[in-house]
Amino acid sequence: MSIYLDNAATTPLDPEVFEAMKPFLLQDFGNPSSTHSHGRKVRAAIESSRKKVAELLNCTPGEIIFTSGGTEADNTLITSAVFTYGIKHVISSAIEHHAVLHTVENLEKAGIIQAHPVQLDTNGHVDPDHLRKLLNEYPGALVSLMHANNELGNLLDLKAVGEVCKQANAFFHSDTVQTIGHYRHNMKELHVCGMTAAAHKFHGPKGVGFMYIRKDRKINSFIHGGAQERNMRGGTENVYGIVGLVKALEIAYREMEEHEKYIGSLKSRMIEKLKAEIPNVSFHGDSANMQKSLYTVLNVSLPESDDNDMILFNLDLQGISASGGSACSSGATSGSHVLGTLYPGSKRGAVRFSFSKYNTPEEIDTVVEKLAELVGTKIPSV
Ligand SMILES: Cc1ncc(COP(=O)(O)O)c(C=O)c1O
């Protein structure tokens, strides 16, 4: 048996994406910076890819910069915005992805900025009054708050936070790695200065992503080298990755509502079955709230038990891949800074299941059954 329910860590490549990438791995190998025909052909593919991303996000091509993925995009946006605008204060939260958290920590350690964590309620929601208070104290700060939490599935109201940031002339960066390809973003309606994406979260290849940088909030390059990416990111472009990213994004947009409905139905099915099979089961953050959370993520809270540390290991032994928190802690229930922040000292178990268009209702039923057996609420069938 092999069931993959760790799609927030990464998703399988869509075969249609692979087909689109193939020519750029084989015959179209030129360096896009070369001015000869081999180079020009590949350059044209990058520029038409940029145009397509811009069309989908309703922004201009110049606002899209390709990167090696979400981590680089988050590092670049935060660090370069701080240096470009001489920003001294960064407002963020304790449950951001490490790509944000560690970037902010490093800038603070180097004495470049002062970090101000925004208060969260018990479910991990940003306290809007505290955010306003911090912005009153530190106008022009950089605000970095993720659109969807990768462990809990909690969603932030990007539009509302953007408005608050606009009023305070803050640089608003949002890590949208878990939502680009899963929701439609209309950049004309959002007061976001920078956003980030990773292709492998929406059935594209690993090692490629992009950042959106609003044209009136341009930042200097973070990776120095050649003049690639409109002088915003040195280094020869990952051409086949970029082509794959765009194909994956086009497919995601083409089938978005259908997938949201289907994947959401898998998630509700799992919630209902878990409630029926495991007494005292609950769910972390907003993840069981179908209206308020990312439809791809369900973070299950299991009753206290000495065996909770072994749950992921035992699921893995049965061929079921899930995670305890973020990908960096796949295979271990300990170490989630998100759960540690929101539920300090909790002895309950945590398993994050995350779904994709390739999962089936039968897989959900099997996983619930196996999980119930592992927590001892169901007798194993022979
Ligand atoms: C919210 C979030 N931000 C950033 C990243 C990092 O993206 P990448 O793996 O492309 O570096 C991830 C991936 O796990 C993520 O979930």
Ligand as a Chemical Component Dictionary entry (heavy atoms), coordinates in Angstrom:
data_LIG
# 
_chem_comp.id                   LIG 
_chem_comp.type                 NON-POLYMER 
_chem_comp.pdbx_formal_charge   0 
_chem_comp.three_letter_code    LIG 
# 
loop_
_chem_comp_atom.comp_id 
_chem_comp_atom.atom_id 
_chem_comp_atom.alt_atom_id 
_chem_comp_atom.type_symbol 
_chem_comp_atom.charge 
_chem_comp_atom.model_Cartn_x 
_chem_comp_atom.model_Cartn_y 
_chem_comp_atom.model_Cartn_z 
_chem_comp_atom.pdbx_ordinal 
LIG C1 C1 C 0 4.505  28.432 3.693  1  
LIG C2 C2 C 0 5.782  28.008 3.059  2  
LIG N1 N1 N 0 6.726  28.926 2.798  3  
LIG C3 C3 C 0 7.874  28.612 2.202  4  
LIG C4 C4 C 0 8.160  27.315 1.850  5  
LIG C5 C5 C 0 9.468  27.000 1.210  6  
LIG O1 O1 O 0 9.321  26.749 -0.173 7  
LIG P1 P1 P 0 10.421 25.938 -0.969 8  
LIG O2 O2 O 0 10.314 24.521 -0.544 9  
LIG O3 O3 O 0 10.054 26.122 -2.417 10 
LIG O4 O4 O 0 11.745 26.532 -0.671 11 
LIG C6 C6 C 0 7.218  26.314 2.124  12 
LIG C7 C7 C 0 7.500  24.886 1.823  13 
LIG O5 O5 O 0 7.354  24.010 2.644  14 
LIG C8 C8 C 0 5.997  26.671 2.732  15 
LIG O6 O6 O 0 5.055  25.768 3.017  16 
# 
loop_
_chem_comp_bond.comp_id 
_chem_comp_bond.atom_id_1 
_chem_comp_bond.atom_id_2 
_chem_comp_bond.value_order 
_chem_comp_bond.pdbx_ordinal 
LIG C1 C2 SING 1  
LIG C2 N1 SING 2  
LIG C2 C8 DOUB 3  
LIG N1 C3 DOUB 4  
LIG C3 C4 SING 5  
LIG C4 C5 SING 6  
LIG C4 C6 DOUB 7  
LIG C5 O1 SING 8  
LIG O1 P1 SING 9  
LIG P1 O2 DOUB 10 
LIG P1 O3 SING 11 
LIG P1 O4 SING 12 
LIG C6 C7 SING 13 
LIG C6 C8 SING 14 
LIG C7 O5 DOUB 15 
LIG C8 O6 SING 16 
# 
